[in-house]
């Protein structure tokens, strides 16, 4: 396969992953904070919020990049038969 196709696949997958990362992180962070507040039945403090934000960042990055590479793989390399 041509080298430019592989490079384009990688670039567009990474770009799609970045575009999906920000709203996904915000969504997961909101759900995590609400779940934490419901468990402890109190408002969340800054230490817990930062701990949740760090955990959510890694989870959102993993989900966004995995989805982006799998989606692009399906689009780029699907069989025509």
N, C-alpha and C positions, 0 to 999 in steps of 0.2 A: 504494500500500500504506500502511496506517496507520503513523503515526510511532512508536507504541508498540511495534509488532512489530519495527521496525528497531532501536529502542533495546534491546528485550529480547534480540534476536539478538546485538547487540554485547556486552551485559552478560554473557549466558550463555556466549558464546564466550570472552570474556576470563577469566571465572571457571573454565571448563573448562581453558583453557590454563594458568592458575596451578596448578590441582590436578594437572595432568599434569607440570608443570615439575619439581617437587621429586624425585619418584621417577625420572624420566627422567634428570635431571642426575646423580643418585647412580649409576644404572646405567651411563651413559656414562663417568663418571669412573672407576668401578671397572674397566671394560673398558680404558680408556686407560692407567691405571696398570699394569695387568697386562701390557699390550702393551709399554709402555715398559720395564718391568723385564725382560721376556723379551728385548728387543732388546739392552739394555746388560748383561744378566746380573749385575745388582747392584740393591740397594735404591734406591729413589727418594729424593732429598733434598728439603728443603723448598722450594727455589727451583723445581725442576722440577714439584713437586706444585702449587705456586701458579700456575705458568704453564699447566699442564694444566687446572687448575680454572677459570681465566679463559677459556680457549678452549672448554671444555666448557659453561660457562654460556651463552655466546652460541649455541652449536650447539643445546643443549637448549631454549633459549627459542624459537629459530626453529622447530624441529621441533614443539614443543608448541603454539605459537600457530597454526602453519599447519594442523596436524591439527585443532585445536579449531574454527577458522573453517570449514574444509572440511566437517567432520563436522556442525556446526550448520547449515551451508548446505544440506547434503543433507537433514537432518531438517526444517528449517523450510520450505524452498522446493521440496521434491520435487513433481513433477507427479503429480496423482492419476489420470492417464489412462494 
